């Protein structure tokens, strides 16, 4: 049985619950949401209908947008949801243009936290003590702000 998403202010947890609740039967979830999507696995674990959940492999980031396109071409009858972190999405932004050109059935949900949070986690695991303005700026995506709607529109994504 599908669980109703929690109500109230949008959080990463509630976004994961909403995606799991609303995704259609047979959907293919390309999950490169990284730190924002950790709750999706549990939120989708009780879905009564089959779906496919493709996740990041290894430590490389940027696979979400092009993988979504490939999956949409390979499985044209299924809905593809690209659950995407903002930082890693910037690695392969041009895939949005290809998605539009191919008229692919990809819905991209961008988790915009304005930072390469996954890189901060990896720095912490390596016990790297980065301080100073330049070091902090290397993991921030806030200056300038990334306008994903304008980028998608500019690539022809409806």
C-alpha positions in Angstrom: 0.0 0.0 0.0 1.3 3.5 -0.9 2.0 5.6 2.2 0.7 9.1 2.1 3.6 11.7 2.3 4.0 13.6 5.5 2.4 17.1 5.5 4.1 20.4 6.4 7.2 22.2 5.2 9.0 20.5 2.4 12.1 18.6 3.6 14.3 16.0 1.8 12.4 13.3 3.7 9.0 14.6 2.5 10.2 15.0 -1.0 11.3 11.3 -1.1 7.9 10.3 0.3 6.1 12.4 -2.3 8.1 10.9 -5.2 7.4 7.4 -3.9 3.7 8.1 -3.5 3.3 9.8 -6.9 5.5 7.7 -9.1 3.5 5.7 -11.7 3.6 1.9 -11.9 6.6 0.7 -13.9 8.5 4.0 -13.4 12.3 4.0 -13.7 13.8 6.1 -10.9 17.3 7.3 -11.8 18.5 8.3 -8.4 21.5 10.7 -8.2 19.9 12.7 -5.4 22.8 11.8 -3.1 22.5 13.4 0.3 18.9 14.7 -0.4 17.5 11.4 -1.3 18.6 9.0 1.4 15.0 8.5 2.6 13.7 7.4 -0.9 14.7 3.7 -0.4 12.6 3.4 2.7 9.8 5.5 1.3 9.5 3.3 -1.8 10.0 -0.1 0.0 6.3 -0.8 0.4 5.1 0.2 -3.0 2.6 -2.4 -4.3 3.5 -1.9 -8.0 6.8 -2.8 -9.7 9.4 -0.1 -10.6 13.1 0.1 -11.3 15.5 2.0 -9.0 18.9 2.9 -10.6 21.4 4.4 -8.3 24.9 6.0 -8.5 27.7 3.4 -8.9 31.1 4.0 -7.5 32.1 7.5 -6.4 31.8 9.4 -9.7 29.0 11.9 -9.9 27.1 13.3 -12.9 25.5 10.1 -14.2 21.8 11.1 -13.6 20.9 13.3 -16.6 22.6 11.2 -19.3 21.5 7.9 -17.7 17.9 9.1 -17.6 18.1 9.8 -21.4 19.6 6.4 -22.1 16.9 4.7 -20.0 14.1 6.7 -21.7 15.4 5.7 -25.1 15.8 2.1 -24.1 12.4 1.9 -22.4 10.1 4.3 -24.3 6.9 3.0 -22.7 8.0 3.7 -19.2 8.1 7.0 -17.2 11.6 8.0 -16.2 12.2 10.2 -13.1 15.6 11.7 -12.7 15.9 12.4 -8.9 19.0 14.6 -9.1 21.4 16.5 -6.8 22.1 20.0 -8.1 25.9 19.8 -8.0 26.3 16.5 -9.8 23.6 17.6 -12.3 25.9 20.5 -13.3 28.5 17.9 -14.5 26.3 16.8 -17.3 23.9 19.6 -17.9 24.0 19.2 -21.7 22.0 16.0 -21.3 18.9 18.2 -20.8 19.3 19.4 -24.4 19.5 15.8 -25.6 16.5 14.8 -23.6 14.5 17.6 -25.2 15.8 16.8 -28.7 14.8 13.2 -28.3 11.5 14.1 -26.8 12.2 11.7 -24.0 9.8 11.1 -21.2 12.1 12.2 -18.4 10.9 14.2 -15.4 13.9 15.8 -13.6 13.5 16.7 -10.0 16.5 18.8 -8.9 17.4 18.9 -5.2 18.8 22.3 -4.9 20.7 22.7 -1.7 23.3 25.0 -3.2 26.3 23.0 -2.3 28.4 20.0 -3.3 27.3 18.3 0.0 28.6 14.9 -1.1 32.1 16.4 -1.6 31.9 17.8 2.0 31.1 14.3 3.2 34.0 12.8 1.3 36.3 15.5 2.6 35.2 14.6 6.1 35.8 10.9 5.5 39.3 11.6 4.4 39.8 13.8 7.5 40.6 16.8 5.3 40.5 20.0 7.3 39.8 22.6 4.7 39.4 26.1 5.9 39.4 29.5 4.4 37.3 31.3 1.9 38.7 29.5 -1.2 38.4 26.0 0.3 34.8 26.6 1.4 33.9 28.2 -2.0 35.1 25.0 -3.8 32.0 23.2 -2.5 29.4 26.0 -2.7 27.0 26.5 -5.6 25.4 29.7 -4.2 27.5 32.4 -6.0 26.1 32.8 -8.5 22.8 31.0 -7.8 22.0 28.3 -10.4 18.6 28.9 -12.0 17.6 25.3 -13.0 14.3 26.4 -14.5 16.0 28.9 -16.8 18.7 26.3 -17.7 16.1 23.7 -18.6 14.1 26.2 -20.6 17.2 27.2 -22.5 17.9 23.6 -23.3 14.3 23.2 -24.7 12.9 21.2 -21.8 9.2 21.8 -21.4 
